[in-house]
Amino acid sequence: MPRLRKGAPVAAAVFAAACLLLSGACHRKETPAPPSPRPSLGPIDVEVAAPADDRTPHLDAAPLEKALRQHLLGTGLFSPAGPPAKVAARVRIEAVEAGAVGEARAEVELALDDGRSEVGDNMSFKLAGRGSSRYAAPARGHKVAAATRVTLFDELVLRIAGDLIDGYVARRQMQEGPPAAVHAALQADGGELREEAIRAAGARKLRDEAPRLLQLLGDPDEPTRDAALGALIALGDRRAVSELTRTRSLRDRREMRKMIEAISILGGQEADDYLSFVAATHDDDEIRAEAAAARVRLARRENDAVAPSSP
């Protein structure tokens, strides 16, 4: 039987996550509720849709259900005795052939409902992915054995499903797992998991990761740079001001707008000096005006921070 393979207006978009994180500091701390019991793995409903042609095989849902159950149980997300979580898998497959090349295509949708939508640590999700696998199409007058086609499509479907499940588990680890998991993911060369780790470092206030986040401000990938900047804002790490003013070009209007807002949020004397310089000397009227307005916001925030609280 086939087995599963293991395996962001510009400034507002960049800083939305960080501002949400910062707003949480205004709320009164409350005693966290005890975690609810982890669910057990209940029924898995698998449906397979395929065109009625002589190339696309019929897939039996039972082996797919068994392999999906085995993979989900191997994630460690489920307990033996908790309330049962329901899983639905919707699969669409198609075989396309042109000349001597065939391509198996599959789309997989996975939905898990653990019946705990009201609790913060619920595991409910909806995931979707697609993939393909090439094969040698049979010569005219010949057919690929039915069992060979079934194996090909089973493996493709389970690979897609396995990647969806493993990606969900990895993202959950970034949010709830040990800080070491976030640290390890931050060291990667790229990918969605590293972006998730960047956001997690800010959300979880993992200050030990600031040096790596500062490095990522110079990453070639813009979404990565923006995510790292948002995380550093969430951490309140003013070293980002020095890094930004040292590495970003004054001629890049897009980057300047992001820098101006970020620097005004981070604050400090270096930030004020830089905004004053840009407001006085930049050759773009709009950039000068934005820097001047940002400097006013910076002063207001810092005045509010030192003002005595009302009795």
N, C-alpha and C positions, 0 to 999 in steps of 0.2 A: 504494500500500500504506500502511496506517496507520503512523504514527510515534509513538514514545514522547514524552510531554511532559516537558521538563526541570524542570525545576523544581530515702509512703512510710511488751504494755504500752507507752506513748507514747514515753518517753525512749529505750528500746532501739531502737525503729524509726528514730528520728531519727539516732542516733549510731552505728548499726552499721557503716556504711561508713567513718566517720571512725576508729572503733576498729580496724578491720581495717587501715587505712592506717597508724595509729600503731604497730601491732604489728610491722610490717615493719622498724621501726628496730632491733628487738632481734636481727635476724638478721645474721650475718656477711656482709659484702659479697663477692660472688663475681664473677669475670670473666664477663661475659655471653657466651653462645655466639654465634658469628657467625650472621647471619640466613640462613635457608634460602632457596633460590631460589623466587621467586614462581611460582605455577603458570600454565600456559597455560589458555585456555578450551577445554575438551573438549566432549563431546556435551551437547546440551540436549534433554531428553525432555519433550514437552508433551502432556498429556492434557486433553481437554475433555469435561465431562459436562453434559448438558442434558436437560430433560424432553421427552418425546415429545408435543409439542403443535404446533398450527399457528401459534403466536406466536413461539416461541423458535427462532432459526435454527441451522443446523449451521455450526460454525466449523471451518475448515481449520487444522490445527496448524502447517502449514509456514510461512505468513506470520507467525504469532505467534513461532515459533522464530527466524525470521530477524530480526525486530525486537528480540526479547530479546537475541540475540547482539550485535547492533549496539549496543544500549544498554550491555550489560555491558562490551564492549570499550572503549567510550567512557569508562568510569570510571577507567581507568589502573591497575586492580588486577592486571591480568594481564600476563605476559611472553610473548613469542613462542615461547620454547623450553623453558619449565618443564614439570614433570609436569602432565598434563591434569586439570583439575577437572571434575567431573560436576555438571550442573545438572538438577533436576527441577522442572517447573511443573505444578501441578494446578489446573485451572480448573473452576468450576461456574457456570453461567449460567442465567437464567430471565427471561422476559418476563411482566409482570403488567399487565393492562389493566382499567380501570374507567371506563366512560363514554368521555369524549373524551381521557382521560389514560392514557398507558402509561408503564411504568417498567422499564428494563433493569437487572437486578441481576446482580452478579458477585462471586464469592469467588475469591481467588487465593492459592495457597500456593507459595512458592519455597524450595527447599532446595539448598544448594551443599555439596559434599564435595570438598575439595581434597587428600584423602589425607594430610594432615599434622596429624592430631589430636594428635600427641605434641609439637608445637612451639608455643611461645607466640604466634607471629605467624600462626597458621593463619587462613584466611579462611572456614572452614566456617560456614554459618548456616542457620537455618530461620526464614522470615518468613511472615506471613499478613496479609491485609487484605481488605476488602470495600468495595464502593461501588455507586452506582446513578446512573442518568441518565434523566431524564424525556423523553418524546417525545409527540407528538400521535398518539393512537390513531386508526386509520382509522374512518370512518363505517361503519355497518352495511352489509354487502354489498360492502365494499371491503377491499382488502388492501394492506399496505405492501410495496413491492417487496423481494424477497429480498435483493438487493444492498445496499439501504439498511439493512436490519436487520443484516446482516453487518458493515457498516461501523460502525454504532452500537456493536455489542457488541465488535468488535475494538478500537475506540478506548477503550472503557471498560476492558476487560481490560488493555490496555497502559498506560493511565494508572495503574491500581492497581499493576501490576507496577513501573512506573517510579518511583512514589512509594516503594515498598518498597525498591527498590535504592538510590535516592538517599538515603533515610533511613539505610540501613546505611552507605553511604560517608561521610555526614556524621558519624555517630557514630564511625566509625573514625578520621576526621580529628581528632576531639576527643581520642582516645586516643593517637594516634601522629603526627599532623600537627604543623606548626609552631605555636608558642604564639600566633602572630597569629590562627590559625583559632579558637582558644578565645576569645581576646579579642574577636574580631568577633561570635561567637555570644552572648557575655555581654551585648552591647549591645542585643540584641533585646528587644522588648516582652514576650515570653513564648514559650511553646511547649516541646515536648519537647527540641528541640535546645539551648535555653538551659539547661534542667535538666541535660542531658548535659554541657554546658560547665562548669556549676557544679561538678559532681562531678569532672570532669577537672582543673579548676583546683586542687582539693584533692589529688587523687591524684598529680598531676604536680608538686606543690609550686610552683605558679606564683605566687610572692609578689607580683608586680607587679599581680595581679588582686584583691588584698585590698580596695582602696578600693571597687571595684564590688561585691564580696561583702558588704561592710559596708552598702552601700546596699540590697542585696537583703534584708537582715534586716527591712526595713520593707515588703516587697512585700505586696500584698493577698492573694496566693495562698499558703496555708499550706505546701504541699509545696515551693514555691520558697524560702520563709523557712527551712524545715527543712534543705533541701539546702545553702543558703548557710551556715547555722550549722555543719553538718557539715564543709563545706570549710574554714571558718575554724578549726575545731578541729584539722583535719588540718594546717593551716598553723601552728598554735600562736599565732595572732594575738590577743593579749590586748586589743586595741582592741575586740573584740567584747563584752567585759564591760561597758565603758562604754555601748556602743550598746544592749545588752540592758536594763541597769538604767535607762536613760534613757527607753526607748520602750515597754517591756512593763508591763502593768497588774498590780499586786499582787493584784487581785481575780480575775484569770483563772487558775483552778486548773490548767487544762490547760497553759497557757503557763508558769505558774510551775514546774511539774514539769520541763518541758524546760529552762527557764532554770537551775534549781538544778543539774541534772546537768551542763549545759554549762559553767557558771561554775566548778564544782568541777574539771572537767577542764582548763580553761584556766589556772586558778590565778592566783597573784599576790596582792598586798596588797589591791587593790580587790575582788577576788573574795572574799577572806576577810572583809573588812569587811561586804560585802553579805550574805553567808550568816549572819554573826553577827547582823546587824540583823533579817533575816527570822526566824531561829531565836528571837529574843527578843521580837519585836513582832507577828508576823502573827496574825490572828484565827482562823486555821484550825489546829487541833492537828496534823493530818497534815502540813500544809505546814511548820510549825515543826519537827516531828520530822525530816522529810526534809532540811531545810536544816541541821539540827544534824549529821545523819549525813553529809551531803555535805561539811560543813566538816572532819569527821574524815578523810574520804577525801582531801580536798585536802591536809591537813597530812601525811598519810602519804606521798602521792606526792612532795611537795616534800622531805620528809625522805629518802626513798629516792633522790631525784635528787642530793642533796648528800653522801650517805653515801659514804665511801671504798670503792672496789671491793675485793673479796677478792683476795689475791695468787694 
